[in-house]
């Protein structure tokens, strides 16, 4: 098993270039899907390798349910530095489980809180809350639900008719594209391996850009969408008081102030090309090939380490 079991823990570094270049160089729909897929594969592989590193150490703990043969020296020899690395892997894996569990719990709690804020309102696709404070977000439904676009009266008062159409189209795009799923995958990946945090930020930005482009196509005017984004960002800036406002989901519109100028600037430029894969000779193409190669190498390393360890464990169990 050797070094193959450790490689997936550091191979997420190969995704950093594409995380930086995806926003300005790729179509946001392509960027969101590719970054989420690469991040998910790398996260699963690194978590699997933590499990493999943990096996030999766990087998030596008193009262464990594993076969006694799994603690034989032949098995421990397969895992490099089994005592130190195995114990560290056990702690890290526990931390990963807690972090991912906390994210899932918070995700469900926020969605439930946002749904409770709509209690008593008509079950329409769009809901307007009587609140002077400006906010708007997309609230996904369940497995069979279509979701809802939630806006405050304060937000609608800030926009003219065309800008309201743009805002609604933006939030509808979040629901139609199920962007919350991509954001959840990126969030879980970042908690499974800290090296994947740049991908989480990149997915958050590209998902907003994806909704911007869909809204611009629906409205037919990119400048109107840019104005709506700018007004919404200024009205719901970091200085406003959020106490009492219905909790905004992690997939809500209204990103951090930094990306907003980049989104507006992108809308003032022509529509980005919708090609699936950029040319290999470009910076984005090289970065995407690097990230893909890193994900493939991580998957192969995990498969190799798993096969070796399973073969040794089966042999040790058969020897009983």
Wavefront OBJ file of the C-alpha trace (Angstrom):
o trace
v 0.000 0.000 0.000
v 2.878 2.332 0.863
v 2.780 5.890 -0.393
v -0.422 5.299 -2.379
v -2.489 5.580 0.787
v -1.082 9.032 1.547
v -1.263 10.570 -1.949
v -5.032 11.296 -1.917
v -4.525 13.446 1.160
v -2.350 15.935 -0.759
v -3.555 15.539 -4.353
v -6.354 18.112 -3.770
v -3.587 20.678 -4.229
v -3.783 19.932 -7.961
v -7.242 21.543 -8.033
v -6.065 24.957 -6.817
v -5.246 26.358 -10.297
v -8.662 25.526 -11.729
v -10.349 26.906 -8.610
v -8.672 30.227 -9.367
v -9.202 30.204 -13.131
v -12.682 28.661 -13.373
v -14.608 31.855 -12.674
v -13.175 34.139 -15.366
v -12.175 31.486 -17.947
v -14.999 28.900 -18.038
v -18.728 29.143 -18.557
v -20.201 29.259 -15.023
v -22.407 26.218 -15.635
v -19.408 24.150 -16.714
v -17.233 25.528 -13.924
v -19.790 24.737 -11.215
v -20.265 21.159 -12.369
v -16.576 20.434 -12.924
v -15.431 21.953 -9.629
v -18.113 20.109 -7.666
v -17.283 16.793 -9.336
v -13.527 17.164 -8.856
v -13.964 18.297 -5.259
v -16.334 15.445 -4.461
v -14.016 12.786 -5.933
v -10.957 14.158 -4.138
v -12.833 14.400 -0.840
v -14.153 10.843 -1.041
v -10.698 9.498 -1.878
v -8.959 11.348 0.964
v -11.613 10.183 3.443
v -11.254 6.603 2.238
v -7.508 6.759 2.783
v -8.035 8.022 6.321
v -10.199 4.955 6.885
v -7.483 2.664 5.525
v -4.851 4.263 7.723
v -7.114 3.828 10.711
v -7.806 0.118 10.245
v -4.585 -1.350 11.619
v -4.626 0.930 14.672
v -8.313 0.299 15.401
v -7.711 -3.448 15.326
v -5.272 -3.059 18.229
v -7.695 -1.196 20.517
v -9.152 -3.245 23.420
v -12.731 -4.356 22.902
v -12.834 -3.633 19.183
v -15.214 -5.833 17.121
v -12.626 -6.614 14.440
v -11.035 -10.075 14.068
v -7.895 -10.598 16.158
v -5.906 -11.488 13.051
v -6.312 -7.904 11.822
v -3.867 -6.813 14.527
v -1.110 -9.189 13.357
v 2.260 -7.652 12.442
v 1.748 -8.689 8.810
v -1.350 -6.513 8.595
v 0.214 -3.555 10.398
v 3.219 -3.729 8.085
v 0.967 -2.852 5.148
v 0.136 0.514 6.725
v 3.182 2.833 6.834
v 4.029 3.938 10.387
v 0.811 2.300 11.571
v 1.019 3.378 15.217
v 1.612 7.123 14.729
v -0.209 7.616 11.429
v -3.073 5.322 12.354
v -3.799 7.121 15.619
v -3.605 10.501 13.890
v -5.942 9.240 11.152
v -8.443 8.162 13.783
v -8.516 11.658 15.283
v -8.677 13.393 11.909
v -11.451 11.101 10.724
v -13.466 11.884 13.843
v -12.980 15.600 13.195
v -14.085 15.174 9.566
v -17.210 13.298 10.655
v -18.085 15.999 13.177
v -17.491 18.821 10.679
v -19.550 17.193 7.929
v -22.298 16.262 10.378
v -22.428 19.826 11.667
v -22.726 21.186 8.116
v -25.581 18.809 7.287
v -27.336 19.666 10.554
v -26.958 23.396 9.941
v -28.079 23.004 6.339
v -31.277 21.262 7.457
v -31.833 23.689 10.322
v -31.524 26.754 8.090
v -33.853 25.306 5.483
v -36.404 24.418 8.144
v -36.144 27.903 9.674
v -36.608 29.553 6.303
v -39.624 27.331 5.611
v -41.174 28.247 8.977
v -40.880 31.927 8.068
v -43.323 31.248 5.215
v -45.979 29.676 7.436
v -49.369 31.151 6.671
v -48.461 32.474 3.244
v -50.190 31.133 0.106
v -48.349 28.089 -1.332
v -47.274 29.910 -4.471
v -43.964 29.658 -6.309
v -43.048 33.161 -5.116
v -43.473 34.463 -1.598
v -43.198 38.083 -0.477
v -42.594 38.732 3.223
v -43.759 42.095 4.623
v -40.376 43.311 5.807
v -38.611 46.611 5.168
v -35.207 44.974 5.273
v -34.058 43.911 1.791
v -33.308 40.257 1.115
v -34.118 37.568 -1.428
v -33.248 33.903 -1.625
v -34.186 30.620 -3.250
v -35.655 28.016 -0.910
v -35.427 24.516 -2.474
v -38.257 22.091 -1.923
v -38.042 18.466 -0.918
v -37.380 15.576 -3.296
v -40.720 16.265 -5.036
v -41.062 19.950 -4.256
v -40.345 22.725 -6.717
v -39.015 25.164 -4.161
v -39.927 28.820 -3.695
v -38.466 32.235 -4.379
v -38.617 34.326 -1.204
v -38.349 38.110 -1.290
v -38.987 40.906 1.170
v -41.156 43.894 0.369
v -38.136 46.065 1.171
v -36.130 44.432 -1.610
v -38.936 44.832 -4.141
v -39.340 48.511 -3.263
v -35.696 49.129 -4.227
v -36.058 47.751 -7.754
v -38.023 48.818 -10.788
v -40.179 46.413 -12.766
v -37.425 45.121 -15.035
v -34.978 44.716 -12.151
v -37.576 42.742 -10.210
v -37.937 40.423 -13.175
v -34.166 39.993 -13.211
v -34.023 39.244 -9.478
v -36.835 36.704 -9.723
v -35.211 35.068 -12.761
v -31.915 34.847 -10.838
v -33.533 33.058 -7.910
v -35.562 30.835 -10.239
v -32.293 29.824 -11.891
v -30.941 28.692 -8.509
v -33.981 26.433 -8.086
v -34.018 25.110 -11.641
v -30.300 24.340 -11.635
v -30.439 22.884 -8.091
v -27.400 24.934 -7.186
v -27.800 24.111 -3.497
v -26.668 20.560 -4.251
v -23.414 21.721 -5.822
v -22.803 24.069 -2.887
v -23.478 21.297 -0.393
v -21.048 18.944 -2.142
v -18.381 21.663 -2.196
v -18.993 22.438 1.482
v -18.707 18.792 2.527
v -15.559 18.390 0.433
v -13.951 21.414 2.106
v -14.654 19.923 5.522
v -13.350 16.521 4.498
v -10.040 18.009 3.310
v -8.957 21.612 4.056
v -7.000 21.689 0.788
v -10.382 21.797 -0.995
v -11.526 25.064 0.563
v -10.597 27.108 -2.545
v -13.012 24.949 -4.533
v -15.824 25.761 -2.096
v -15.319 29.488 -2.624
v -15.043 29.008 -6.381
v -18.279 26.988 -6.542
v -20.110 29.642 -4.511
v -19.040 32.260 -7.062
v -19.666 30.226 -10.213
v -23.125 29.164 -8.997
v -24.057 32.833 -8.659
v -22.608 33.540 -12.102
v -24.594 30.619 -13.513
v -27.800 32.142 -12.112
v -26.765 35.560 -13.463
v -26.360 34.194 -16.984
v -29.679 32.320 -16.852
v -31.400 35.472 -15.597
v -29.828 37.562 -18.370
v -31.043 35.082 -20.977
v -34.562 35.070 -19.469
v -34.809 38.861 -19.207
v -32.996 39.567 -22.458
v -30.881 42.404 -21.077
v -27.574 41.798 -19.318
v -27.362 45.382 -18.044
v -30.684 45.090 -16.230
v -29.420 42.014 -14.383
v -26.180 43.841 -13.542
v -28.150 46.780 -12.103
v -30.369 44.469 -10.056
v -27.315 42.670 -8.638
v -25.615 45.947 -7.770
v -28.670 47.385 -6.037
v -29.358 44.173 -4.108
v -25.721 43.957 -2.987
v -25.638 47.575 -1.806
v -28.954 47.213 0.023
v -28.020 43.946 1.751
v -24.394 44.792 2.567
v -22.452 43.437 5.549
v -23.382 46.379 7.719
v -27.092 45.619 7.953
v -28.667 44.136 11.050
v -29.757 40.541 10.437
v -31.524 40.036 13.757
v -35.096 39.015 13.212
v -34.654 38.415 9.506
v -35.627 34.906 8.355
v -32.409 32.883 8.206
v -30.834 32.925 4.781
v -29.815 29.509 3.475
v -26.222 28.860 2.491
v -27.382 28.892 -1.129
v -29.152 32.251 -0.812
v -28.488 35.136 -3.127
v -26.431 37.967 -1.756
v -22.814 36.755 -1.767
v -19.939 38.455 -0.011
v -19.271 41.982 -1.303
v -15.981 40.996 -2.977
v -17.382 38.881 -5.856
v -20.181 41.324 -6.721
v -18.047 43.696 -8.842
v -16.694 40.689 -10.754
v -20.222 39.454 -11.413
v -21.359 42.870 -12.605
v -18.289 43.219 -14.832
v -18.940 39.784 -16.341
v -22.511 40.787 -17.192
v -21.252 43.892 -18.970
v -19.186 41.667 -21.264
v -20.515 39.338 -23.999
v -22.022 35.972 -23.131
v -19.222 33.507 -22.233
v -18.737 30.570 -24.621
v -20.596 27.457 -23.539
v -17.929 24.935 -24.546
v -17.622 21.946 -22.246
v -13.808 21.802 -22.227
v -11.418 24.730 -22.858
v -8.527 24.310 -25.317
v -5.591 22.429 -23.785
v -3.148 25.197 -24.672
v -4.917 27.811 -22.560
v -4.351 28.460 -18.858
v -7.829 27.199 -18.013
v -7.322 24.093 -20.153
v -4.019 23.226 -18.472
v -5.517 23.838 -15.035
v -8.528 21.666 -15.824
v -6.335 18.840 -17.131
v -4.211 19.120 -13.961
v -7.258 18.905 -11.704
v -8.652 15.983 -13.694
v -5.326 14.161 -13.536
v -5.145 14.784 -9.784
v -8.651 13.398 -9.270
v -7.860 10.351 -11.422
v -4.570 9.722 -9.597
v -6.355 10.063 -6.268
v -9.001 7.540 -7.308
v -6.379 5.075 -8.582
v -4.278 5.456 -5.433
v -7.311 4.869 -3.225
v -8.333 1.826 -5.249
v -4.809 0.383 -5.101
v -4.506 0.931 -1.340
v -7.962 -0.539 -0.735
v -7.238 -3.620 -2.831
v -3.935 -4.271 -1.064
v -5.360 -3.870 2.420
v -8.481 -5.939 1.702
v -6.332 -8.734 0.254
v -4.089 -8.791 3.324
v -7.029 -8.655 5.734
v -8.801 -11.513 3.949
v -5.599 -13.534 4.057
v -5.168 -12.830 7.771
v -8.776 -13.767 8.526
v -8.519 -17.002 6.518
v -5.449 -17.968 8.513
v -7.427 -18.160 11.722
l 1 2 3 4 5 6 7 8 9 10 11 12 13 14 15 16 17 18 19 20 21 22 23 24 25 26 27 28 29 30 31 32 33 34 35 36 37 38 39 40 41 42 43 44 45 46 47 48 49 50 51 52 53 54 55 56 57 58 59 60 61 62 63 64 65 66 67 68 69 70 71 72 73 74 75 76 77 78 79 80 81 82 83 84 85 86 87 88 89 90 91 92 93 94 95 96 97 98 99 100 101 102 103 104 105 106 107 108 109 110 111 112 113 114 115 116 117 118 119 120 121 122 123 124 125 126 127 128 129 130 131 132 133 134 135 136 137 138 139 140 141 142 143 144 145 146 147 148 149 150 151 152 153 154 155 156 157 158 159 160 161 162 163 164 165 166 167 168 169 170 171 172 173 174 175 176 177 178 179 180 181 182 183 184 185 186 187 188 189 190 191 192 193 194 195 196 197 198 199 200 201 202 203 204 205 206 207 208 209 210 211 212 213 214 215 216 217 218 219 220 221 222 223 224 225 226 227 228 229 230 231 232 233 234 235 236 237 238 239 240 241 242 243 244 245 246 247 248 249 250 251 252 253 254 255 256 257 258 259 260 261 262 263 264 265 266 267 268 269 270 271 272 273 274 275 276 277 278 279 280 281 282 283 284 285 286 287 288 289 290 291 292 293 294 295 296 297 298 299 300 301 302 303 304 305 306 307 308 309 310 311 312 313 314 315 316 317 318 319 320
